[in-house]
Amino acid sequence: MPQLDTSTWFTTISSMILALFIIFHLKVSKLNYSLSPTSKPLSEHDRTNPWESKWTKIYSPLLLPLRS
């Protein structure tokens, strides 16, 4: 039974890791980061939704009169 030749494994694995590192570094270097991150100012709730200006009542089916 022939033995498995593992003499090239180190070269293959190390070149794969180097290639992944280069690809990852190129991906990360394309990202733009702001130099001084600032928080957004919290404003009051300016917009009003149509349902906020109206009073809605939820009717329970048990409280409705019976239809005949």
C-alpha positions, -999 to 999 in steps of 0.1 A, spaced: 0 0 0 16 33 -10 22 60 16 8 95 14 34 120 4 32 149 28 63 168 18 44 195 -1 18 201 26 37 228 44 42 248 12 6 244 2 -9 254 35 15 283 41 8 297 6 -29 293 12 -27 313 44 -6 340 28 -31 343 0 -60 345 24 -42 372 44 -36 393 13 -72 390 1 -85 399 35 -61 428 38 -72 441 4 -109 438 14 -104 457 47 -82 484 32 -111 494 8 -133 503 38 -136 539 48 -136 547 85 -143 582 98 -114 596 118 -134 609 147 -167 591 152 -194 613 166 -229 603 178 -259 615 159 -279 642 178 -311 628 192 -340 649 180 -375 649 192 -401 629 174 -408 654 145 -429 633 122 -464 624 131 -481 593 119 -517 594 109 -527 570 137 -510 592 163 -534 621 157 -565 600 159 -580 581 188 -588 545 178 -609 521 198 -604 484 196 -638 466 197 -639 433 213 -662 409 194 -678 398 226 -690 434 233 -706 440 200 -744 435 197 -756 403 182 -767 405 146 -799 386 137 
